[in-house]
């Protein structure tokens, strides 16, 4: 994932979220050396790309748990 983040920021991406559902954690990154780790009580924010966007990780993980894994068709 670190290689992908490097590629994204090299291409001009301004912000990225790296979400790990297994550990219920995330990283909010605005640059390769500017990542904030978040636990399941954290909140994803959209600044500077999506002003005023906020999503609690607990809500995201709860929705994912209710939906379950994707099924093969």
Predicted model as a PDB file, atoms N, CA, C, CB and O in Angstrom, pLDDT in the B-factor column:
MODEL        1                                                                  
ATOM      1  N   UNK A   1       0.822  -1.189   0.000  1.00 86.00           N  
ATOM      2  CA  UNK A   1       0.000   0.000   0.000  1.00 86.00           C  
ATOM      3  C   UNK A   1       0.868   1.256   0.000  1.00 86.00           C  
ATOM      4  CB  UNK A   1      -0.936  -0.004   1.203  1.00 86.00           C  
ATOM      5  O   UNK A   1       0.493   2.266  -0.596  1.00 86.00           O  
ATOM      6  N   UNK A   2       2.015   1.202   0.658  1.00 87.00           N  
ATOM      7  CA  UNK A   2       2.889   2.372   0.676  1.00 87.00           C  
ATOM      8  C   UNK A   2       3.325   2.762  -0.737  1.00 87.00           C  
ATOM      9  CB  UNK A   2       4.117   2.102   1.548  1.00 87.00           C  
ATOM     10  O   UNK A   2       3.422   3.946  -1.060  1.00 87.00           O  
ATOM     11  N   UNK A   3       3.588   1.754  -1.573  1.00 93.00           N  
ATOM     12  CA  UNK A   3       3.962   2.046  -2.962  1.00 93.00           C  
ATOM     13  C   UNK A   3       2.816   2.722  -3.706  1.00 93.00           C  
ATOM     14  CB  UNK A   3       4.374   0.755  -3.691  1.00 93.00           C  
ATOM     15  O   UNK A   3       3.029   3.663  -4.470  1.00 93.00           O  
ATOM     16  N   UNK A   4       1.617   2.241  -3.477  1.00 93.00           N  
ATOM     17  CA  UNK A   4       0.455   2.848  -4.130  1.00 93.00           C  
ATOM     18  C   UNK A   4       0.257   4.286  -3.666  1.00 93.00           C  
ATOM     19  CB  UNK A   4      -0.810   2.027  -3.849  1.00 93.00           C  
ATOM     20  O   UNK A   4      -0.011   5.170  -4.480  1.00 93.00           O  
ATOM     21  N   UNK A   5       0.389   4.527  -2.349  1.00 92.00           N  
ATOM     22  CA  UNK A   5       0.264   5.899  -1.853  1.00 92.00           C  
ATOM     23  C   UNK A   5       1.300   6.802  -2.513  1.00 92.00           C  
ATOM     24  CB  UNK A   5       0.420   5.939  -0.320  1.00 92.00           C  
ATOM     25  O   UNK A   5       0.997   7.939  -2.875  1.00 92.00           O  
ATOM     26  N   UNK A   6       2.520   6.298  -2.667  1.00 94.00           N  
ATOM     27  CA  UNK A   6       3.569   7.071  -3.326  1.00 94.00           C  
ATOM     28  C   UNK A   6       3.152   7.417  -4.755  1.00 94.00           C  
ATOM     29  CB  UNK A   6       4.902   6.289  -3.327  1.00 94.00           C  
ATOM     30  O   UNK A   6       3.301   8.559  -5.190  1.00 94.00           O  
ATOM     31  N   UNK A   7       2.632   6.434  -5.478  1.00 96.00           N  
ATOM     32  CA  UNK A   7       2.164   6.665  -6.844  1.00 96.00           C  
ATOM     33  C   UNK A   7       1.024   7.680  -6.875  1.00 96.00           C  
ATOM     34  CB  UNK A   7       1.711   5.348  -7.480  1.00 96.00           C  
ATOM     35  O   UNK A   7       1.006   8.569  -7.727  1.00 96.00           O  
ATOM     36  N   UNK A   8       0.080   7.552  -5.954  1.00 95.00           N  
ATOM     37  CA  UNK A   8      -1.059   8.473  -5.915  1.00 95.00           C  
ATOM     38  C   UNK A   8      -0.598   9.917  -5.711  1.00 95.00           C  
ATOM     39  CB  UNK A   8      -2.031   8.069  -4.797  1.00 95.00           C  
ATOM     40  O   UNK A   8      -1.025  10.813  -6.441  1.00 95.00           O  
ATOM     41  N   UNK A   9       0.267  10.145  -4.727  1.00 95.00           N  
ATOM     42  CA  UNK A   9       0.699  11.510  -4.442  1.00 95.00           C  
ATOM     43  C   UNK A   9       1.597  12.048  -5.550  1.00 95.00           C  
ATOM     44  CB  UNK A   9       1.430  11.566  -3.103  1.00 95.00           C  
ATOM     45  O   UNK A   9       1.584  13.246  -5.829  1.00 95.00           O  
ATOM     46  N   UNK A  10       2.375  11.174  -6.182  1.00 95.00           N  
ATOM     47  CA  UNK A  10       3.202  11.596  -7.320  1.00 95.00           C  
ATOM     48  C   UNK A  10       2.313  12.039  -8.481  1.00 95.00           C  
ATOM     49  CB  UNK A  10       4.143  10.446  -7.772  1.00 95.00           C  
ATOM     50  O   UNK A  10       2.678  12.935  -9.243  1.00 95.00           O  
ATOM     51  N   UNK A  11       1.145  11.409  -8.612  1.00 97.00           N  
ATOM     52  CA  UNK A  11       0.204  11.745  -9.683  1.00 97.00           C  
ATOM     53  C   UNK A  11      -0.631  12.989  -9.368  1.00 97.00           C  
ATOM     54  CB  UNK A  11      -0.716  10.570  -9.943  1.00 97.00           C  
ATOM     55  O   UNK A  11      -1.383  13.466 -10.218  1.00 97.00           O  
ATOM     56  N   UNK A  12      -0.498  13.514  -8.137  1.00 95.00           N  
ATOM     57  CA  UNK A  12      -1.211  14.739  -7.812  1.00 95.00           C  
ATOM     58  C   UNK A  12      -2.377  14.598  -6.859  1.00 95.00           C  
ATOM     59  CB  UNK A  12      -1.692  15.336  -9.034  1.00 95.00           C  
ATOM     60  O   UNK A  12      -3.080  15.574  -6.599  1.00 95.00           O  
ATOM     61  N   UNK A  13      -2.597  13.414  -6.336  1.00 95.00           N  
ATOM     62  CA  UNK A  13      -3.669  13.228  -5.356  1.00 95.00           C  
ATOM     63  C   UNK A  13      -3.397  14.110  -4.145  1.00 95.00           C  
ATOM     64  CB  UNK A  13      -3.791  11.733  -4.933  1.00 95.00           C  
ATOM     65  O   UNK A  13      -2.254  14.213  -3.700  1.00 95.00           O  
ATOM     66  N   UNK A  14      -4.424  14.741  -3.612  1.00 94.00           N  
ATOM     67  CA  UNK A  14      -4.271  15.665  -2.481  1.00 94.00           C  
ATOM     68  C   UNK A  14      -4.535  15.017  -1.124  1.00 94.00           C  
ATOM     69  CB  UNK A  14      -5.199  16.835  -2.656  1.00 94.00           C  
ATOM     70  O   UNK A  14      -4.074  15.508  -0.094  1.00 94.00           O  
ATOM     71  N   UNK A  15      -5.289  13.899  -1.130  1.00 95.00           N  
ATOM     72  CA  UNK A  15      -5.664  13.278   0.129  1.00 95.00           C  
ATOM     73  C   UNK A  15      -6.040  11.831  -0.133  1.00 95.00           C  
ATOM     74  CB  UNK A  15      -6.829  14.041   0.805  1.00 95.00           C  
ATOM     75  O   UNK A  15      -6.635  11.518  -1.164  1.00 95.00           O  
ATOM     76  N   UNK A  16      -5.695  10.942   0.802  1.00 95.00           N  
ATOM     77  CA  UNK A  16      -6.059   9.526   0.658  1.00 95.00           C  
ATOM     78  C   UNK A  16      -6.411   8.953   2.018  1.00 95.00           C  
ATOM     79  CB  UNK A  16      -4.904   8.715   0.009  1.00 95.00           C  
ATOM     80  O   UNK A  16      -5.859   9.355   3.042  1.00 95.00           O  
ATOM     81  N   UNK A  17      -7.330   8.015   2.010  1.00 95.00           N  
ATOM     82  CA  UNK A  17      -7.653   7.251   3.204  1.00 95.00           C  
ATOM     83  C   UNK A  17      -7.188   5.831   2.960  1.00 95.00           C  
ATOM     84  CB  UNK A  17      -9.186   7.307   3.540  1.00 95.00           C  
ATOM     85  O   UNK A  17      -7.433   5.273   1.891  1.00 95.00           O  
ATOM     86  N   UNK A  18      -6.535   5.254   3.913  1.00 93.00           N  
ATOM     87  CA  UNK A  18      -6.140   3.850   3.857  1.00 93.00           C  
ATOM     88  C   UNK A  18      -6.886   3.173   4.995  1.00 93.00           C  
ATOM     89  CB  UNK A  18      -4.559   3.657   3.977  1.00 93.00           C  
ATOM     90  O   UNK A  18      -6.578   3.388   6.167  1.00 93.00           O  
ATOM     91  N   UNK A  19      -7.868   2.353   4.643  1.00 94.00           N  
ATOM     92  CA  UNK A  19      -8.744   1.730   5.633  1.00 94.00           C  
ATOM     93  C   UNK A  19      -8.448   0.241   5.700  1.00 94.00           C  
ATOM     94  CB  UNK A  19     -10.236   1.976   5.292  1.00 94.00           C  
ATOM     95  O   UNK A  19      -8.414  -0.438   4.674  1.00 94.00           O  
ATOM     96  N   UNK A  20      -8.233  -0.267   6.911  1.00 93.00           N  
ATOM     97  CA  UNK A  20      -7.962  -1.684   7.124  1.00 93.00           C  
ATOM     98  C   UNK A  20      -9.102  -2.280   7.945  1.00 93.00           C  
ATOM     99  CB  UNK A  20      -6.587  -1.895   7.838  1.00 93.00           C  
ATOM    100  O   UNK A  20      -9.118  -2.144   9.168  1.00 93.00           O  
ATOM    101  N   UNK A  21     -10.058  -2.941   7.285  1.00 89.00           N  
ATOM    102  CA  UNK A  21     -11.213  -3.472   8.010  1.00 89.00           C  
ATOM    103  C   UNK A  21     -10.862  -4.584   8.995  1.00 89.00           C  
ATOM    104  CB  UNK A  21     -12.222  -3.984   7.032  1.00 89.00           C  
ATOM    105  O   UNK A  21     -11.578  -4.788   9.975  1.00 89.00           O  
ATOM    106  N   UNK A  22      -9.770  -5.304   8.747  1.00 90.00           N  
ATOM    107  CA  UNK A  22      -9.397  -6.389   9.660  1.00 90.00           C  
ATOM    108  C   UNK A  22      -9.007  -5.852  11.030  1.00 90.00           C  
ATOM    109  CB  UNK A  22      -8.245  -7.205   9.073  1.00 90.00           C  
ATOM    110  O   UNK A  22      -9.371  -6.435  12.051  1.00 90.00           O  
ATOM    111  N   UNK A  23      -8.265  -4.741  11.060  1.00 94.00           N  
ATOM    112  CA  UNK A  23      -7.824  -4.171  12.336  1.00 94.00           C  
ATOM    113  C   UNK A  23      -8.723  -3.028  12.796  1.00 94.00           C  
ATOM    114  CB  UNK A  23      -6.388  -3.679  12.220  1.00 94.00           C  
ATOM    115  O   UNK A  23      -8.543  -2.477  13.882  1.00 94.00           O  
ATOM    116  N   UNK A  24      -9.696  -2.678  11.948  1.00 94.00           N  
ATOM    117  CA  UNK A  24     -10.599  -1.556  12.229  1.00 94.00           C  
ATOM    118  C   UNK A  24      -9.808  -0.275  12.514  1.00 94.00           C  
ATOM    119  CB  UNK A  24     -11.516  -1.890  13.427  1.00 94.00           C  
ATOM    120  O   UNK A  24     -10.038   0.426  13.499  1.00 94.00           O  
ATOM    121  N   UNK A  25      -8.865  -0.005  11.604  1.00 96.00           N  
ATOM    122  CA  UNK A  25      -8.051   1.201  11.697  1.00 96.00           C  
ATOM    123  C   UNK A  25      -8.019   1.866  10.327  1.00 96.00           C  
ATOM    124  CB  UNK A  25      -6.607   0.876  12.199  1.00 96.00           C  
ATOM    125  O   UNK A  25      -8.447   1.293   9.324  1.00 96.00           O  
ATOM    126  N   UNK A  26      -7.501   3.087  10.313  1.00 97.00           N  
ATOM    127  CA  UNK A  26      -7.360   3.813   9.052  1.00 97.00           C  
ATOM    128  C   UNK A  26      -6.206   4.792   9.180  1.00 97.00           C  
ATOM    129  CB  UNK A  26      -8.677   4.554   8.674  1.00 97.00           C  
ATOM    130  O   UNK A  26      -5.735   5.092  10.277  1.00 97.00           O  
ATOM    131  N   UNK A  27      -5.768   5.280   8.035  1.00 95.00           N  
ATOM    132  CA  UNK A  27      -4.796   6.377   7.995  1.00 95.00           C  
ATOM    133  C   UNK A  27      -5.361   7.447   7.073  1.00 95.00           C  
ATOM    134  CB  UNK A  27      -3.375   5.886   7.503  1.00 95.00           C  
ATOM    135  O   UNK A  27      -5.836   7.154   5.976  1.00 95.00           O  
ATOM    136  N   UNK A  28      -5.301   8.685   7.532  1.00 95.00           N  
ATOM    137  CA  UNK A  28      -5.708   9.842   6.742  1.00 95.00           C  
ATOM    138  C   UNK A  28      -4.414  10.507   6.281  1.00 95.00           C  
ATOM    139  CB  UNK A  28      -6.634  10.846   7.572  1.00 95.00           C  
ATOM    140  O   UNK A  28      -3.632  10.984   7.103  1.00 95.00           O  
ATOM    141  N   UNK A  29      -4.188  10.539   4.969  1.00 94.00           N  
ATOM    142  CA  UNK A  29      -2.918  11.032   4.442  1.00 94.00           C  
ATOM    143  C   UNK A  29      -3.128  12.214   3.513  1.00 94.00           C  
ATOM    144  CB  UNK A  29      -2.180   9.922   3.710  1.00 94.00           C  
ATOM    145  O   UNK A  29      -3.986  12.182   2.629  1.00 94.00           O  
ATOM    146  N   UNK A  30      -2.334  13.259   3.722  1.00 93.00           N  
ATOM    147  CA  UNK A  30      -2.316  14.391   2.807  1.00 93.00           C  
ATOM    148  C   UNK A  30      -0.943  14.518   2.151  1.00 93.00           C  
ATOM    149  CB  UNK A  30      -2.683  15.691   3.547  1.00 93.00           C  
ATOM    150  O   UNK A  30      -0.652  15.508   1.480  1.00 93.00           O  
ATOM    151  N   UNK A  31      -0.114  13.510   2.352  1.00 92.00           N  
ATOM    152  CA  UNK A  31       1.212  13.419   1.760  1.00 92.00           C  
ATOM    153  C   UNK A  31       1.871  12.155   2.267  1.00 92.00           C  
ATOM    154  CB  UNK A  31       2.072  14.670   2.091  1.00 92.00           C  
ATOM    155  O   UNK A  31       1.402  11.550   3.231  1.00 92.00           O  
ATOM    156  N   UNK A  32       2.967  11.747   1.617  1.00 89.00           N  
ATOM    157  CA  UNK A  32       3.642  10.518   2.032  1.00 89.00           C  
ATOM    158  C   UNK A  32       4.092  10.560   3.478  1.00 89.00           C  
ATOM    159  CB  UNK A  32       4.829  10.257   1.146  1.00 89.00           C  
ATOM    160  O   UNK A  32       4.004   9.562   4.194  1.00 89.00           O  
ATOM    161  N   UNK A  33       4.571  11.709   3.904  1.00 91.00           N  
ATOM    162  CA  UNK A  33       5.072  11.847   5.274  1.00 91.00           C  
ATOM    163  C   UNK A  33       4.082  12.555   6.183  1.00 91.00           C  
ATOM    164  CB  UNK A  33       6.385  12.597   5.275  1.00 91.00           C  
ATOM    165  O   UNK A  33       4.442  13.015   7.266  1.00 91.00           O  
ATOM    166  N   UNK A  34       2.836  12.642   5.741  1.00 94.00           N  
ATOM    167  CA  UNK A  34       1.818  13.343   6.516  1.00 94.00           C  
ATOM    168  C   UNK A  34       0.572  12.469   6.640  1.00 94.00           C  
ATOM    169  CB  UNK A  34       1.468  14.704   5.861  1.00 94.00           C  
ATOM    170  O   UNK A  34      -0.462  12.750   6.033  1.00 94.00           O  
ATOM    171  N   UNK A  35       0.688  11.406   7.435  1.00 94.00           N  
ATOM    172  CA  UNK A  35      -0.427  10.482   7.651  1.00 94.00           C  
ATOM    173  C   UNK A  35      -0.777  10.461   9.133  1.00 94.00           C  
ATOM    174  CB  UNK A  35      -0.076   9.050   7.147  1.00 94.00           C  
ATOM    175  O   UNK A  35       0.096  10.436  10.001  1.00 94.00           O  
ATOM    176  N   UNK A  36      -2.074  10.473   9.393  1.00 95.00           N  
ATOM    177  CA  UNK A  36      -2.566  10.432  10.768  1.00 95.00           C  
ATOM    178  C   UNK A  36      -3.236   9.074  10.981  1.00 95.00           C  
ATOM    179  CB  UNK A  36      -3.566  11.618  11.061  1.00 95.00           C  
ATOM    180  O   UNK A  36      -4.199   8.747  10.288  1.00 95.00           O  
ATOM    181  N   UNK A  37      -2.733   8.278  11.938  1.00 97.00           N  
ATOM    182  CA  UNK A  37      -3.382   6.996  12.211  1.00 97.00           C  
ATOM    183  C   UNK A  37      -4.674   7.211  12.991  1.00 97.00           C  
ATOM    184  CB  UNK A  37      -2.435   6.063  12.991  1.00 97.00           C  
ATOM    185  O   UNK A  37      -4.762   8.084  13.854  1.00 97.00           O  
ATOM    186  N   UNK A  38      -5.669   6.397  12.669  1.00 97.00           N  
ATOM    187  CA  UNK A  38      -6.971   6.474  13.340  1.00 97.00           C  
ATOM    188  C   UNK A  38      -7.379   5.087  13.804  1.00 97.00           C  
ATOM    189  CB  UNK A  38      -8.054   7.075  12.399  1.00 97.00           C  
ATOM    190  O   UNK A  38      -7.202   4.106  13.081  1.00 97.00           O  
ATOM    191  N   UNK A  39      -7.926   5.003  15.012  1.00 97.00           N  
ATOM    192  CA  UNK A  39      -8.479   3.726  15.456  1.00 97.00           C  
ATOM    193  C   UNK A  39      -9.978   3.734  15.157  1.00 97.00           C  
ATOM    194  CB  UNK A  39      -8.202   3.479  16.990  1.00 97.00           C  
ATOM    195  O   UNK A  39     -10.483   4.674  14.541  1.00 97.00           O  
ATOM    196  N   UNK A  40     -10.685   2.700  15.587  1.00 94.00           N  
ATOM    197  CA  UNK A  40     -12.108   2.590  15.237  1.00 94.00           C  
ATOM    198  C   UNK A  40     -12.964   3.695  15.854  1.00 94.00           C  
ATOM    199  CB  UNK A  40     -12.640   1.243  15.676  1.00 94.00           C  
ATOM    200  O   UNK A  40     -14.122   3.858  15.471  1.00 94.00           O  
ATOM    201  N   UNK A  41     -12.421   4.447  16.790  1.00 96.00           N  
ATOM    202  CA  UNK A  41     -13.155   5.579  17.363  1.00 96.00           C  
ATOM    203  C   UNK A  41     -12.852   6.881  16.635  1.00 96.00           C  
ATOM    204  CB  UNK A  41     -12.821   5.729  18.838  1.00 96.00           C  
ATOM    205  O   UNK A  41     -13.372   7.936  17.000  1.00 96.00           O  
ATOM    206  N   UNK A  42     -12.011   6.809  15.603  1.00 96.00           N  
ATOM    207  CA  UNK A  42     -11.628   7.999  14.852  1.00 96.00           C  
ATOM    208  C   UNK A  42     -12.675   8.402  13.832  1.00 96.00           C  
ATOM    209  CB  UNK A  42     -10.313   7.771  14.160  1.00 96.00           C  
ATOM    210  O   UNK A  42     -13.731   7.782  13.706  1.00 96.00           O  
ATOM    211  N   UNK A  43     -12.352   9.444  13.122  1.00 96.00           N  
ATOM    212  CA  UNK A  43     -13.292   9.993  12.145  1.00 96.00           C  
ATOM    213  C   UNK A  43     -12.527  10.367  10.878  1.00 96.00           C  
ATOM    214  CB  UNK A  43     -14.046  11.233  12.725  1.00 96.00           C  
ATOM    215  O   UNK A  43     -11.521  11.074  10.930  1.00 96.00           O  
ATOM    216  N   UNK A  44     -13.023   9.878   9.737  1.00 95.00           N  
ATOM    217  CA  UNK A  44     -12.449  10.282   8.460  1.00 95.00           C  
ATOM    218  C   UNK A  44     -12.940  11.683   8.131  1.00 95.00           C  
ATOM    219  CB  UNK A  44     -12.823   9.278   7.329  1.00 95.00           C  
ATOM    220  O   UNK A  44     -14.124  11.987   8.280  1.00 95.00           O  
ATOM    221  N   UNK A  45     -12.033  12.526   7.688  1.00 94.00           N  
ATOM    222  CA  UNK A  45     -12.410  13.864   7.259  1.00 94.00           C  
ATOM    223  C   UNK A  45     -12.004  14.021   5.799  1.00 94.00           C  
ATOM    224  CB  UNK A  45     -11.745  14.963   8.156  1.00 94.00           C  
ATOM    225  O   UNK A  45     -11.090  13.345   5.327  1.00 94.00           O  
ATOM    226  N   UNK A  46     -12.679  14.905   5.094  1.00 94.00           N  
ATOM    227  CA  UNK A  46     -12.434  15.075   3.673  1.00 94.00           C  
ATOM    228  C   UNK A  46     -11.579  16.257   3.308  1.00 94.00           C  
ATOM    229  CB  UNK A  46     -13.699  15.188   2.979  1.00 94.00           C  
ATOM    230  O   UNK A  46     -11.267  16.448   2.133  1.00 94.00           O  
ATOM    231  N   UNK A  47     -11.186  17.063   4.283  1.00 88.00           N  
ATOM    232  CA  UNK A  47     -10.368  18.239   3.987  1.00 88.00           C  
ATOM    233  C   UNK A  47      -9.024  17.818   3.420  1.00 88.00           C  
ATOM    234  CB  UNK A  47     -10.169  19.098   5.248  1.00 88.00           C  
ATOM    235  O   UNK A  47      -8.470  16.841   3.925  1.00 88.00           O  
ATOM    236  N   UNK A  48      -8.477  18.439   2.459  1.00 86.00           N  
ATOM    237  CA  UNK A  48      -8.938  19.641   1.779  1.00 86.00           C  
ATOM    238  C   UNK A  48      -9.785  19.350   0.549  1.00 86.00           C  
ATOM    239  CB  UNK A  48      -7.765  20.474   1.386  1.00 86.00           C  
ATOM    240  O   UNK A  48     -10.270  20.284  -0.090  1.00 86.00           O  
ATOM    241  N   UNK A  49      -9.977  18.076   0.200  1.00 91.00           N  
ATOM    242  CA  UNK A  49     -10.653  17.715  -1.043  1.00 91.00           C  
ATOM    243  C   UNK A  49     -12.179  17.770  -0.923  1.00 91.00           C  
ATOM    244  CB  UNK A  49     -10.227  16.327  -1.472  1.00 91.00           C  
ATOM    245  O   UNK A  49     -12.855  18.260  -1.827  1.00 91.00           O  
ATOM    246  N   UNK A  50     -12.713  17.274   0.177  1.00 93.00           N  
ATOM    247  CA  UNK A  50     -14.156  17.235   0.408  1.00 93.00           C  
ATOM    248  C   UNK A  50     -14.481  18.016   1.680  1.00 93.00           C  
ATOM    249  CB  UNK A  50     -14.665  15.765   0.516  1.00 93.00           C  
ATOM    250  O   UNK A  50     -14.714  17.416   2.729  1.00 93.00           O  
ATOM    251  N   UNK A  51     -14.500  19.341   1.595  1.00 92.00           N  
ATOM    252  CA  UNK A  51     -14.756  20.140   2.803  1.00 92.00           C  
ATOM    253  C   UNK A  51     -16.062  19.719   3.480  1.00 92.00           C  
ATOM    254  CB  UNK A  51     -14.809  21.639   2.451  1.00 92.00           C  
ATOM    255  O   UNK A  51     -17.062  19.433   2.823  1.00 92.00           O  
ATOM    256  N   UNK A  52     -16.019  19.691   4.792  1.00 93.00           N  
ATOM    257  CA  UNK A  52     -17.182  19.370   5.633  1.00 93.00           C  
ATOM    258  C   UNK A  52     -17.578  17.893   5.613  1.00 93.00           C  
ATOM    259  CB  UNK A  52     -18.356  20.194   5.196  1.00 93.00           C  
ATOM    260  O   UNK A  52     -18.547  17.520   6.274  1.00 93.00           O  
ATOM    261  N   UNK A  53     -16.853  17.032   4.868  1.00 95.00           N  
ATOM    262  CA  UNK A  53     -17.164  15.600   4.896  1.00 95.00           C  
ATOM    263  C   UNK A  53     -16.579  14.990   6.158  1.00 95.00           C  
ATOM    264  CB  UNK A  53     -16.614  14.878   3.631  1.00 95.00           C  
ATOM    265  O   UNK A  53     -15.410  15.203   6.481  1.00 95.00           O  
ATOM    266  N   UNK A  54     -17.404  14.227   6.868  1.00 96.00           N  
ATOM    267  CA  UNK A  54     -16.960  13.519   8.063  1.00 96.00           C  
ATOM    268  C   UNK A  54     -17.686  12.175   8.120  1.00 96.00           C  
ATOM    269  CB  UNK A  54     -17.228  14.362   9.358  1.00 96.00           C  
ATOM    270  O   UNK A  54     -18.879  12.086   7.827  1.00 96.00           O  
ATOM    271  N   UNK A  55     -16.943  11.130   8.502  1.00 96.00           N  
ATOM    272  CA  UNK A  55     -17.536   9.810   8.659  1.00 96.00           C  
ATOM    273  C   UNK A  55     -16.831   9.105   9.806  1.00 96.00           C  
ATOM    274  CB  UNK A  55     -17.437   8.981   7.342  1.00 96.00           C  
ATOM    275  O   UNK A  55     -15.618   8.898   9.774  1.00 96.00           O  
ATOM    276  N   UNK A  56     -17.605   8.743  10.813  1.00 96.00           N  
ATOM    277  CA  UNK A  56     -17.033   8.024  11.953  1.00 96.00           C  
ATOM    278  C   UNK A  56     -16.681   6.607  11.510  1.00 96.00           C  
ATOM    279  CB  UNK A  56     -18.027   8.001  13.166  1.00 96.00           C  
ATOM    280  O   UNK A  56     -17.490   5.914  10.893  1.00 96.00           O  
ATOM    281  N   UNK A  57     -15.465   6.194  11.837  1.00 96.00           N  
ATOM    282  CA  UNK A  57     -15.044   4.845  11.463  1.00 96.00           C  
ATOM    283  C   UNK A  57     -15.935   3.787  12.101  1.00 96.00           C  
ATOM    284  CB  UNK A  57     -13.591   4.614  11.865  1.00 96.00           C  
ATOM    285  O   UNK A  57     -16.214   2.762  11.479  1.00 96.00           O  
ATOM    286  N   UNK A  58     -16.375   4.013  13.310  1.00 95.00           N  
ATOM    287  CA  UNK A  58     -17.268   3.051  13.977  1.00 95.00           C  
ATOM    288  C   UNK A  58     -18.526   2.826  13.142  1.00 95.00           C  
ATOM    289  CB  UNK A  58     -17.651   3.551  15.395  1.00 95.00           C  
ATOM    290  O   UNK A  58     -18.996   1.694  13.022  1.00 95.00           O  
ATOM    291  N   UNK A  59     -19.073   3.897  12.564  1.00 94.00           N  
ATOM    292  CA  UNK A  59     -20.266   3.766  11.716  1.00 94.00           C  
ATOM    293  C   UNK A  59     -19.942   2.983  10.445  1.00 94.00           C  
ATOM    294  CB  UNK A  59     -20.827   5.158  11.352  1.00 94.00           C  
ATOM    295  O   UNK A  59     -20.720   2.128  10.021  1.00 94.00           O  
ATOM    296  N   UNK A  60     -18.790   3.280   9.841  1.00 93.00           N  
ATOM    297  CA  UNK A  60     -18.378   2.590   8.619  1.00 93.00           C  
ATOM    298  C   UNK A  60     -18.209   1.096   8.872  1.00 93.00           C  
ATOM    299  CB  UNK A  60     -17.070   3.187   8.078  1.00 93.00           C  
ATOM    300  O   UNK A  60     -18.717   0.275   8.110  1.00 93.00           O  
ATOM    301  N   UNK A  61     -17.495   0.740   9.943  1.00 92.00           N  
ATOM    302  CA  UNK A  61     -17.271  -0.665  10.246  1.00 92.00           C  
ATOM    303  C   UNK A  61     -18.560  -1.373  10.639  1.00 92.00           C  
ATOM    304  CB  UNK A  61     -16.249  -0.803  11.354  1.00 92.00           C  
ATOM    305  O   UNK A  61     -18.735  -2.551  10.329  1.00 92.00           O  
ATOM    306  N   UNK A  62     -19.460  -0.676  11.311  1.00 90.00           N  
ATOM    307  CA  UNK A  62     -20.749  -1.270  11.671  1.00 90.00           C  
ATOM    308  C   UNK A  62     -21.566  -1.576  10.411  1.00 90.00           C  
ATOM    309  CB  UNK A  62     -21.540  -0.324  12.609  1.00 90.00           C  
ATOM    310  O   UNK A  62     -22.186  -2.635  10.318  1.00 90.00           O  
ATOM    311  N   UNK A  63     -21.567  -0.659   9.450  1.00 87.00           N  
ATOM    312  CA  UNK A  63     -22.281  -0.900   8.185  1.00 87.00           C  
ATOM    313  C   UNK A  63     -21.684  -2.086   7.444  1.00 87.00           C  
ATOM    314  CB  UNK A  63     -22.240   0.352   7.290  1.00 87.00           C  
ATOM    315  O   UNK A  63     -22.414  -2.920   6.908  1.00 87.00           O  
ATOM    316  N   UNK A  64     -20.359  -2.163   7.415  1.00 82.00           N  
ATOM    317  CA  UNK A  64     -19.686  -3.261   6.719  1.00 82.00           C  
ATOM    318  C   UNK A  64     -20.000  -4.598   7.379  1.00 82.00           C  
ATOM    319  CB  UNK A  64     -18.170  -3.030   6.691  1.00 82.00           C  
ATOM    320  O   UNK A  64     -20.167  -5.605   6.691  1.00 82.00           O  
ATOM    321  N   UNK A  65     -20.080  -4.616   8.691  1.00 75.00           N  
ATOM    322  CA  UNK A  65     -20.385  -5.845   9.421  1.00 75.00           C  
ATOM    323  C   UNK A  65     -21.809  -6.303   9.123  1.00 75.00           C  
ATOM    324  CB  UNK A  65     -20.195  -5.638  10.935  1.00 75.00           C  
ATOM    325  O   UNK A  65     -22.054  -7.495   8.939  1.00 75.00           O  
ATOM    326  N   UNK A  66     -22.748  -5.358   9.075  1.00 71.00           N  
ATOM    327  CA  UNK A  66     -24.146  -5.703   8.784  1.00 71.00           C  
ATOM    328  C   UNK A  66     -24.295  -6.226   7.370  1.00 71.00           C  
ATOM    329  CB  UNK A  66     -25.055  -4.489   8.987  1.00 71.00           C  
ATOM    330  O   UNK A  66     -25.074  -7.148   7.131  1.00 71.00           O  
ATOM    331  N   UNK A  67     -23.557  -5.650   6.422  1.00 65.00           N  
ATOM    332  CA  UNK A  67     -23.660  -6.067   5.034  1.00 65.00           C  
ATOM    333  C   UNK A  67     -22.998  -7.410   4.807  1.00 65.00           C  
ATOM    334  CB  UNK A  67     -23.046  -5.029   4.126  1.00 65.00           C  
ATOM    335  O   UNK A  67     -23.483  -8.213   4.010  1.00 65.00           O  
ATOM    336  N   UNK A  68     -21.911  -7.663   5.487  1.00 63.00           N  
ATOM    337  CA  UNK A  68     -21.174  -8.901   5.294  1.00 63.00           C  
ATOM    338  C   UNK A  68     -20.281  -8.813   4.073  1.00 63.00           C  
ATOM    339  CB  UNK A  68     -22.130 -10.076   5.162  1.00 63.00           C  
ATOM    340  O   UNK A  68     -20.298  -7.817   3.350  1.00 63.00           O  
ATOM    341  N   UNK A  69     -19.501  -9.858   3.845  1.00 63.00           N  
ATOM    342  CA  UNK A  69     -18.577  -9.860   2.717  1.00 63.00           C  
ATOM    343  C   UNK A  69     -19.335 -10.010   1.397  1.00 63.00           C  
ATOM    344  CB  UNK A  69     -17.544 -10.989   2.872  1.00 63.00           C  
ATOM    345  O   UNK A  69     -20.446 -10.541   1.368  1.00 63.00           O  
ATOM    346  N   UNK A  70     -18.723  -9.538   0.307  1.00 64.00           N  
ATOM    347  CA  UNK A  70     -19.376  -9.693  -0.992  1.00 64.00           C  
ATOM    348  C   UNK A  70     -19.483 -11.180  -1.359  1.00 64.00           C  
ATOM    349  CB  UNK A  70     -18.597  -8.917  -2.087  1.00 64.00           C  
ATOM    350  O   UNK A  70     -18.630 -11.987  -0.989  1.00 64.00           O  
ATOM    351  N   UNK A  71     -20.529 -11.515  -2.082  1.00 67.00           N  
ATOM    352  CA  UNK A  71     -20.707 -12.889  -2.515  1.00 67.00           C  
ATOM    353  C   UNK A  71     -20.278 -13.030  -3.970  1.00 67.00           C  
ATOM    354  CB  UNK A  71     -22.169 -13.335  -2.332  1.00 67.00           C  
ATOM    355  O   UNK A  71     -20.409 -12.093  -4.758  1.00 67.00           O  
ATOM    356  N   UNK A  72     -19.771 -14.191  -4.315  1.00 69.00           N  
ATOM    357  CA  UNK A  72     -19.373 -14.461  -5.703  1.00 69.00           C  
ATOM    358  C   UNK A  72     -20.619 -14.826  -6.507  1.00 69.00           C  
ATOM    359  CB  UNK A  72     -18.305 -15.611  -5.777  1.00 69.00           C  
ATOM    360  O   UNK A  72     -21.522 -15.508  -6.022  1.00 69.00           O  
ATOM    361  N   UNK A  73     -20.635 -14.354  -7.737  1.00 64.00           N  
ATOM    362  CA  UNK A  73     -21.791 -14.651  -8.584  1.00 64.00           C  
ATOM    363  C   UNK A  73     -21.410 -15.547  -9.709  1.00 64.00           C  
ATOM    364  CB  UNK A  73     -22.405 -13.388  -9.127  1.00 64.00           C  
ATOM    365  O   UNK A  73     -22.258 -15.904 -10.528  1.00 64.00           O  
TER     366      UNK A  73                                                      
ENDMDL                                                                          
END                                                                             
